[in-house]
Amino acid sequence: MFTNEGPTLRELTVQALSSVEHGYDLLAPKFDATPFRTPERILDVVVRTLRPLGPFSAGLDVCCGTGAGTRALGEICRDRAVGVDFSAGMLDVARGAHEKAHWVRADARALPFAPVFDLAVSFGAFGHFLPEERPGLFAQVHAVLRPGGVFAFPVGAPPRLGSWPYWAMLGFDVAMRVRNTFWRPPFVMYYRTFPLTEVYPELERAGFTVELLPLTELGRRRDGSPRAALLVARKAA
């Protein structure tokens, strides 16, 4: 996709007609050559923003994929970084690329951990959860954090109404809804189902206090507001 190393149109079509789990198993060998992999620039800015909030001993990358975020966790967690994902194919790639981390195959909606983590992160995975699944997901993350632990993830500013990104995201979501209406199994991936106006109170109901830290290194919009921010949700100490 967009490069000679990325998946072909045929491969993407086969993935899109599969389940989420099997689709990512198929995509895994070429995932890091697609635009879906979190860029290093974003990972570096998130690490620099999180570091002063520590110290952190153990970190968890929720829906880790091929492990780019888990590798970043290893830079700020003193003892260990753990990546969890339900795609065996993605975890196979992660194991080969990042030997120092630990990898666990599990569904993020049923995390198999005790409260042993100081920090949990996630990068670009929330579109795979339907809105009604978010409260359960946030409760799972809250349960595996130690008191005072942090759950953090970057969020982009919403595109301006009528802009090209606005129509692109809307068109993608409409296409996915049509696909899931007429094809089984469903492939859950939406860009416009994670509004902060809903996410904030859901995190608070899960037991977090929430703040938004601007990531100004990633640029500003025309009105001067940051293009991205880091949502930091902290479990009560």
C-alpha positions as CSV (number, residue, x, y, z in Angstrom):
1,M,0.0,0.0,0.0
2,F,1.6,3.2,-1.3
3,T,5.0,1.5,-1.5
4,N,6.5,-1.6,-3.2
5,E,6.9,-3.3,0.2
6,G,3.3,-2.7,1.3
7,P,0.3,-4.9,0.6
8,T,-1.3,-5.0,-2.8
9,L,-4.9,-3.9,-3.5
10,R,-5.9,-7.6,-3.7
11,E,-4.3,-8.4,-0.3
12,L,-6.1,-5.4,1.3
13,T,-9.4,-6.5,-0.2
14,V,-8.9,-10.0,1.2
15,Q,-8.1,-8.5,4.6
16,A,-11.1,-6.2,4.5
17,L,-13.4,-9.2,3.8
18,S,-12.0,-11.1,6.8
19,S,-12.6,-10.8,10.5
20,V,-10.5,-8.2,12.3
21,E,-8.3,-10.9,13.9
22,H,-7.7,-12.9,10.7
23,G,-7.4,-9.7,8.6
24,Y,-4.5,-8.5,10.7
25,D,-3.0,-12.0,10.7
26,L,-2.9,-11.7,6.9
27,L,-1.6,-8.1,6.9
28,A,1.0,-8.6,9.6
29,P,4.1,-9.3,7.4
30,K,3.6,-6.1,5.5
31,F,1.9,-3.9,8.2
32,D,5.0,-1.9,9.0
33,A,5.2,-0.8,5.4
34,T,1.7,0.7,5.5
35,P,0.5,4.2,6.8
36,F,-1.4,2.4,9.6
37,R,1.8,1.9,11.6
38,T,2.3,4.7,14.1
39,P,5.1,7.0,12.8
40,E,8.3,7.2,14.9
41,R,7.8,11.0,15.1
42,I,4.6,10.5,17.1
43,L,6.1,7.8,19.3
44,D,9.1,10.0,20.1
45,V,6.9,13.0,21.1
46,V,4.7,10.8,23.2
47,V,7.7,9.3,25.0
48,R,9.1,12.8,25.7
49,T,5.7,13.9,27.1
50,L,5.2,10.8,29.3
51,R,8.7,10.7,30.8
52,P,8.2,13.6,33.3
53,L,4.9,11.9,34.5
54,G,6.9,8.9,35.8
55,P,8.9,7.1,37.0
56,F,7.3,4.0,35.5
57,S,8.4,0.4,36.3
58,A,6.2,-1.8,34.1
59,G,4.3,-0.7,31.0
60,L,1.5,-2.3,28.8
61,D,0.8,-1.6,25.2
62,V,-2.8,-2.3,24.6
63,C,-3.5,-3.6,21.0
64,C,0.2,-3.5,20.3
65,G,0.2,-4.8,16.7
66,T,3.7,-5.3,15.5
67,G,5.1,-3.6,18.6
68,A,6.2,-0.1,17.7
69,G,4.5,1.4,20.7
70,T,5.8,-1.4,23.0
71,R,9.4,-0.6,21.8
72,A,8.8,3.0,22.8
73,L,7.5,1.9,26.2
74,G,10.8,0.2,26.8
75,E,12.5,3.6,26.7
76,I,10.6,4.9,29.8
77,C,9.7,1.7,31.8
78,R,12.6,0.5,34.0
79,D,11.6,-3.1,34.4
80,R,9.6,-4.4,31.5
81,A,7.3,-3.5,28.6
82,V,4.5,-5.9,27.6
83,G,2.5,-5.9,24.4
84,V,-0.9,-7.5,24.2
85,D,-2.8,-8.2,21.0
86,F,-5.3,-10.8,19.7
87,S,-3.6,-11.2,16.3
88,A,-1.1,-14.1,16.4
89,G,0.4,-12.8,13.1
90,M,1.0,-9.3,14.4
91,L,2.6,-10.8,17.6
92,D,4.9,-13.0,15.5
93,V,6.2,-10.0,13.7
94,A,6.6,-8.1,17.0
95,R,8.6,-10.9,18.6
96,G,11.0,-10.9,15.7
97,A,11.5,-7.2,15.7
98,H,11.7,-6.4,19.4
99,E,13.4,-9.1,21.5
100,K,13.5,-7.2,24.8
101,A,9.7,-6.9,25.2
102,H,7.2,-9.5,26.4
103,W,4.2,-10.5,24.2
104,V,0.8,-11.8,25.2
105,R,-2.0,-12.9,23.0
106,A,-5.3,-11.8,24.4
107,D,-8.4,-9.7,23.8
108,A,-8.1,-6.2,25.2
109,R,-11.7,-6.6,26.4
110,A,-10.6,-9.4,28.8
111,L,-7.0,-8.5,29.8
112,P,-5.4,-11.5,31.7
113,F,-3.3,-9.4,34.1
114,A,-3.3,-8.4,37.8
115,P,-2.9,-4.7,38.6
116,V,0.9,-4.7,38.0
117,F,1.4,-1.9,35.5
118,D,2.3,1.7,36.1
119,L,1.6,2.8,32.6
120,A,-0.7,1.6,29.8
121,V,-0.6,3.1,26.3
122,S,-2.4,2.5,23.0
123,F,-1.8,3.8,19.5
124,G,-4.4,3.9,16.8
125,A,-6.5,1.0,18.0
126,F,-9.7,2.5,19.2
127,G,-11.5,2.4,15.9
128,H,-11.6,-1.4,16.3
129,F,-14.0,-1.0,19.3
130,L,-17.7,-0.2,18.9
131,P,-18.9,2.7,21.2
132,E,-20.7,0.3,23.5
133,E,-17.5,-1.6,24.0
134,R,-15.4,1.3,25.2
135,P,-16.6,1.4,28.9
136,G,-15.6,-2.3,29.3
137,L,-12.3,-1.6,27.6
138,F,-11.5,1.3,29.9
139,A,-12.5,-0.8,32.9
140,Q,-10.1,-3.5,31.9
141,V,-7.2,-1.1,31.6
142,H,-8.1,0.5,34.9
143,A,-8.1,-3.0,36.5
144,V,-4.6,-3.8,35.4
145,L,-3.0,-0.5,36.6
146,R,-1.5,0.0,40.0
147,P,-2.9,2.8,42.1
148,G,-1.7,6.0,40.6
149,G,-1.1,4.3,37.2
150,V,-1.4,6.2,34.0
151,F,-3.4,5.3,30.8
152,A,-2.2,7.5,27.9
153,F,-2.9,7.7,24.2
154,P,-2.5,10.3,21.5
155,V,-5.5,11.9,19.8
156,G,-5.7,14.0,16.7
157,A,-7.7,17.2,16.4
158,P,-11.0,16.5,14.5
159,P,-10.8,17.5,10.8
160,R,-12.6,20.7,9.9
161,L,-16.1,20.3,8.6
162,G,-16.0,20.0,4.8
163,S,-12.3,19.5,4.6
164,W,-10.7,16.6,2.5
165,P,-9.8,14.6,5.7
166,Y,-13.4,15.1,6.9
167,W,-14.9,13.6,3.8
168,A,-12.3,10.9,3.6
169,M,-13.0,9.7,7.1
170,L,-16.8,10.0,6.6
171,G,-16.6,8.0,3.3
172,F,-14.4,5.3,4.9
173,D,-16.9,4.9,7.8
174,V,-19.9,4.7,5.5
175,A,-18.2,2.1,3.3
176,M,-17.4,0.0,6.4
177,R,-20.9,0.2,7.6
178,V,-22.3,-0.9,4.3
179,R,-19.7,-3.7,4.2
180,N,-20.7,-4.9,7.7
181,T,-24.4,-4.8,6.9
182,F,-24.0,-7.2,4.0
183,W,-20.9,-9.3,4.8
184,R,-20.0,-11.6,7.7
185,P,-17.9,-11.7,9.7
186,P,-17.8,-8.0,10.4
187,F,-14.6,-6.0,10.2
188,V,-14.8,-3.3,12.8
189,M,-12.7,-0.3,11.9
190,Y,-14.1,3.2,12.1
191,Y,-12.5,6.7,12.2
192,R,-15.4,8.7,13.6
193,T,-16.6,6.7,16.6
194,F,-14.2,8.0,19.3
195,P,-15.4,11.6,20.2
196,L,-13.7,13.0,23.3
197,T,-17.1,14.4,24.4
198,E,-18.1,10.7,25.1
199,V,-14.6,9.3,25.9
200,Y,-14.0,11.8,28.8
201,P,-17.0,10.8,30.9
202,E,-16.5,7.1,30.1
203,L,-13.0,7.2,31.5
204,E,-14.1,9.1,34.5
205,R,-16.8,6.5,35.2
206,A,-14.2,3.8,34.9
207,G,-12.3,5.6,37.8
208,F,-9.8,7.8,36.0
209,T,-9.1,11.5,36.3
210,V,-8.4,12.9,32.8
211,E,-6.3,15.7,31.4
212,L,-5.3,16.6,27.8
213,L,-1.7,17.6,27.2
214,P,-1.0,19.4,23.9
215,L,1.6,17.8,21.6
216,T,2.7,21.1,20.0
217,E,5.8,19.4,18.4
218,L,3.4,17.8,16.0
219,G,2.3,21.2,14.7
220,R,-0.6,23.6,15.0
221,R,-3.8,24.2,12.9
222,R,-4.6,27.5,11.3
223,D,-6.4,28.7,14.4
224,G,-3.3,28.0,16.5
225,S,-4.7,25.0,18.3
226,P,-2.4,21.9,18.4
227,R,-2.9,19.2,15.8
228,A,-2.6,16.5,18.4
229,A,-2.7,16.0,22.2
230,L,-1.9,13.2,24.6
231,L,-4.9,12.1,26.7
232,V,-3.6,11.2,30.2
233,A,-6.0,9.2,32.4
234,R,-4.7,8.5,35.9
235,K,-6.0,5.9,38.3
236,A,-6.5,7.2,41.9
237,A,-3.6,6.6,44.2
